[in-house]
Amino acid sequence: MLGVLLLAFSLVTIAHAELCRPDAQNAFKVRLSIKSALGDNAYSWDASEEYLFKAMVAFAMRRYSSKETTQISDVLLCNMTERVSFWFVVTDSSRNVTTVPGSEVEAAIRMNRNRINSAFLLTDKTLQFLKISSTLSPLIEPSVPVWLIVFSVVLCLTVAGIAFLVVSGIWRYKKSNKESVETEDLEDKCDTPVTIENGIPCDILDLKTGQINGVYAADDERFTPL
């Protein structure tokens, strides 16, 4: 009986070794930069950290597929290095000799990337899934709808344009009135002829009404009684 168990365990180990190896189908490489990320607060990578990684991958798979079929034991790690890099695969619980398609694993990791990073106090740059692109930051939705912003801008431009037309119209109207008044005054001055005698400008007398010289008028009044 013991021999059967050892044989079964050996077969499972060999099968797992075939499933989890560099560049194997549905396998992913992970690289962690704990020292550069945390400095003096860096922790050592040990069996407990490996267990936590397996648990987080299992959690991501469960949350992605909404099924409680993925177990921690379904996550296999291999080719571990001292600089903390390794490969992992996720096996199918119903069929241990096969792995979960890489597209599903990638989608699950991307969906829960922030949770995985937080568990190890790292970021996308210090916890790298080499075949999985970095998580994109969620788009920040503006508190005000975009159409309202566009409408407000168009309305402001319209009001500004109308105000400019009104002000410019008033300014042109006042300018035209001022020019017309100055033109009329200039025409009145031009209508009055001026003669020059001995280099002195003299107004032309009105021939009908004439103009009385005050000196001669006083002499006429003085000699009239005689």
C-alpha positions in Angstrom: 0.0 0.0 0.0 2.8 2.4 0.9 4.5 1.6 -2.4 1.3 2.5 -4.3 1.1 5.8 -2.5 4.7 6.6 -3.3 4.2 5.6 -6.9 1.2 7.8 -7.2 3.0 10.7 -5.5 5.9 10.3 -7.9 3.6 10.3 -10.9 1.9 13.5 -9.7 5.3 15.1 -9.1 6.5 14.2 -12.5 3.2 15.5 -14.1 3.5 18.7 -12.2 7.1 19.1 -13.3 6.0 18.7 -16.9 3.2 21.3 -16.5 5.3 23.9 -14.6 8.5 24.6 -16.5 9.9 27.7 -18.3 8.1 28.6 -21.4 5.6 25.8 -20.9 2.1 26.2 -22.2 -0.1 28.4 -20.0 2.9 29.2 -17.8 3.8 32.7 -16.6 7.1 34.1 -15.2 7.0 36.4 -12.2 9.8 38.8 -11.1 9.8 40.6 -7.8 12.0 43.6 -6.8 11.4 43.6 -3.1 14.6 45.3 -2.0 14.4 48.1 -4.5 10.8 48.7 -3.6 10.9 48.6 0.2 14.6 49.3 0.9 15.4 48.7 4.6 11.9 47.4 5.1 12.3 44.7 2.6 11.1 41.2 3.7 12.7 37.9 2.7 11.0 35.6 0.2 10.3 32.2 1.9 7.8 29.4 1.9 5.2 31.6 3.6 5.4 34.2 0.9 5.1 31.5 -1.7 2.0 30.2 0.0 0.6 33.7 0.0 1.3 34.1 -3.7 -0.5 30.8 -4.4 -3.4 31.9 -2.3 -3.7 35.3 -4.1 -3.6 33.6 -7.5 -6.3 31.1 -6.4 -8.3 34.0 -5.1 -8.0 35.8 -8.4 -9.1 32.7 -10.3 -12.1 32.2 -8.0 -13.2 35.8 -8.3 -12.8 35.9 -12.0 -14.7 32.7 -12.8 -17.2 33.1 -9.8 -16.5 29.4 -9.1 -15.0 27.9 -5.9 -13.2 25.2 -7.8 -9.7 26.6 -7.8 -7.6 25.6 -4.7 -4.3 26.8 -3.4 -2.8 23.4 -4.4 -3.8 24.0 -8.0 -1.2 26.8 -8.3 2.2 25.4 -9.0 5.5 27.2 -8.7 8.8 26.2 -10.2 12.3 27.4 -11.2 12.6 29.6 -8.1 15.7 31.9 -8.1 17.3 33.8 -5.2 16.6 37.1 -6.9 13.0 36.2 -6.5 11.8 35.1 -9.9 9.8 32.0 -10.7 7.3 30.4 -13.1 3.7 29.4 -12.2 0.8 27.6 -13.7 -2.8 27.0 -12.6 -4.0 23.4 -13.0 -7.6 22.3 -13.5 -9.0 20.9 -10.3 -11.1 18.4 -12.2 -8.2 17.2 -14.3 -4.9 17.6 -12.5 -2.9 16.7 -15.6 -4.1 19.8 -17.5 -3.6 23.5 -16.9 -6.1 26.4 -17.1 -5.8 28.3 -20.4 -3.4 31.2 -20.2 -6.0 33.7 -21.4 -8.2 32.9 -18.4 -5.2 33.2 -16.0 -4.2 36.5 -17.6 -7.7 37.9 -17.3 -8.0 36.9 -13.7 -4.6 38.5 -12.8 -5.4 41.7 -14.6 -8.8 41.9 -12.9 -7.2 41.5 -9.4 -3.8 43.1 -10.0 -4.2 45.8 -7.4 -5.2 43.2 -4.7 -2.2 41.1 -5.5 0.2 44.1 -5.5 -1.2 45.3 -2.1 -0.7 41.8 -0.6 3.0 42.1 -1.2 3.3 45.9 -0.8 4.5 46.2 -4.4 3.4 47.8 -7.6 3.2 46.8 -11.3 6.8 47.8 -11.7 8.2 45.8 -8.8 5.8 42.8 -9.1 6.0 41.9 -12.8 4.0 39.3 -14.6 6.2 39.2 -17.7 3.6 38.0 -20.1 0.8 40.1 -18.6 0.6 43.8 -19.4 0.4 46.3 -16.6 -2.9 47.3 -15.2 -4.3 50.4 -16.7 -5.5 53.0 -14.2 -9.2 53.4 -14.1 -10.5 56.3 -16.1 -11.6 59.2 -13.9 -15.1 60.2 -14.7 -15.7 64.0 -14.5 -18.3 65.0 -11.9 -20.0 67.2 -14.6 -21.2 65.5 -17.8 -19.1 66.2 -20.9 -22.0 67.4 -22.9 -22.8 70.0 -20.2 -19.2 71.3 -20.3 -19.3 71.6 -24.2 -22.7 73.3 -24.0 -21.4 75.8 -21.4 -18.4 76.6 -23.5 -20.5 77.2 -26.7 -23.0 79.3 -24.7 -20.2 81.5 -23.3 -18.6 82.0 -26.7 -22.1 82.9 -28.2 -22.8 85.5 -25.4 -19.3 86.9 -25.8 -19.8 87.3 -29.6 -23.1 89.0 -29.2 -21.7 91.4 -26.5 -18.8 92.2 -28.8 -21.1 93.0 -31.7 -23.3 95.2 -29.6 -20.4 97.2 -28.2 -18.7 97.6 -31.5 -22.0 98.7 -33.1 -22.5 101.4 -30.4 -18.9 102.6 -30.8 -19.2 102.8 -34.6 -22.5 104.7 -34.3 -21.0 107.3 -31.9 -17.9 107.6 -34.1 -20.0 108.2 -37.3 -22.2 110.9 -35.5 -19.0 112.7 -34.3 -17.6 112.7 -37.8 -20.8 114.0 -39.3 -21.0 116.9 -36.8 -17.3 117.8 -37.5 -18.0 117.7 -41.2 -21.0 120.0 -40.9 -19.0 122.6 -38.8 -16.3 122.5 -41.4 -18.8 123.1 -44.2 -20.2 126.1 -42.3 -16.8 127.6 -42.0 -16.1 127.1 -45.6 -19.4 128.8 -46.7 -18.4 132.1 -45.0 -16.0 133.9 -47.5 -13.1 135.9 -46.1 -11.3 138.6 -48.0 -7.8 139.8 -47.3 -6.8 143.4 -47.6 -3.3 144.6 -46.9 -2.5 141.1 -45.6 -5.4 141.3 -43.0 -8.4 139.0 -43.4 -11.7 141.0 -43.5 -15.2 139.8 -43.5 -17.3 140.8 -46.5 -20.0 143.3 -45.7 -23.6 142.5 -46.3 -24.4 144.8 -49.1 -28.1 144.8 -48.3 -28.0 145.7 -44.7 -24.6 147.4 -44.7 -22.4 148.1 -41.7 -22.2 151.3 -39.7 -18.9 152.7 -38.6 -19.4 153.9 -35.0 -17.0 156.8 -35.5 -18.8 158.3 -38.4 -22.2 157.6 -36.8 -21.2 159.7 -33.8 -20.1 162.6 -36.0 -23.4 162.6 -38.0 -25.4 162.8 -34.8 -23.3 165.7 -33.6 -23.6 167.8 -36.8 -27.2 166.9 -37.6 -28.9 169.9 -35.7 -26.9 172.4 -37.7 
